[in-house]
């Protein structure tokens, strides 16, 4: 049984325009004679049920409300328009796969996990990492597909010093999507978090001892590499990059170009907008082109 609301010119303003100021409204412009409309209808019903309380599904029979269809530029049916705050923010025409319709809706409908994720972010600002992780676990239990919750949880795991778990979670998100999981949209943020997790795997090393060993054996690339990796694990990326660049300058091929690859991972961890990354990219390029 459909939970869609049948709307015509008499109640369109009330149900759609005013109603969408509180909850997004998906309007399905259809007609009884339209085969594709009947094909799409069950998909819309399932999606509406999935987003119950966060999305209103409305149906407009274009045979009976042709003026509404004309006013909103409907040229082919089925035509679905998503209203937020009284205006059309997105639309599609024709029959889409259920996964595509779900993605379409997800772009505009807040996840049920959103309040918990936002509270978790506040906890992280307050340095309450255990509290943040508890809230994020609750959020992902509500909506396992909540991307913001999943990415924030990786950040929290890194803050908690649980680098292996953070890397495992990042790998899971980075793996090819399948029927039960949507692809990640913020791929740059995920790449940054994954790189940070990889670098953090060296946490716990005796930094002082590694520094002493590297200082005593400046011509030993492995000693400098171990020290650089330990520095990167603590987040001291500038010092780590200095050590790695020195290895590249001396022997760029050492360890299957381990120093260059480590620098690239740090660049990823710093993010595309990092001035530090841009500086050392230039220095690395200069070293490699000598």
RAHU-V671636 format. One line per field, one symbol per residue. phi: phi as a letter, one per 20 degrees, with the letter a starting at -180 (. if undefined). psi: psi as a letter, one per 30 degrees, with the letter a starting at -180 (. if undefined). Layout:
BEGIN
phi->???
psi->???
END
This chain:
BEGIN
phi->.eefefccffdffffefffffdcgcdddebbfeefgffffgfffffffffdgndbdecccfffecffffffdmfdbcfcdcddclncfdaabcnedfgfffffgfffcefffeggffffffffffemefgffffffffffffcfefffffffffgffffemdfffffffffffffgfcgebfffeefffffffffffffffefoffffffffffffcfeefffffffffffffenefffffffffffffebfeglllfffffffffgfffnfefffffffffffffffef
psi->kkgkkkkafegeeeeeeeeffekkkjkjjlkefjeeeeefeeeeeeeeeegkffkkkkkjjfefhfeeeeeghjfllkkkkkkkhglkflllkaklleeeeeeeefffkklffeeeeeeeeeeeeggieeeeeeeeeeefeejfgjeeeeeeeeeeeeffgieeeeeeeeeeeflklaegklkkeieeeeeeeeeeeeeffgkfljeeeeeeeeefifgjeeeeeeeeeeeeffgieeeeeeeeeeeeeeiffkhhheeeeeeeeeeeeflfgkeeeeefeeeeeeefg.
END
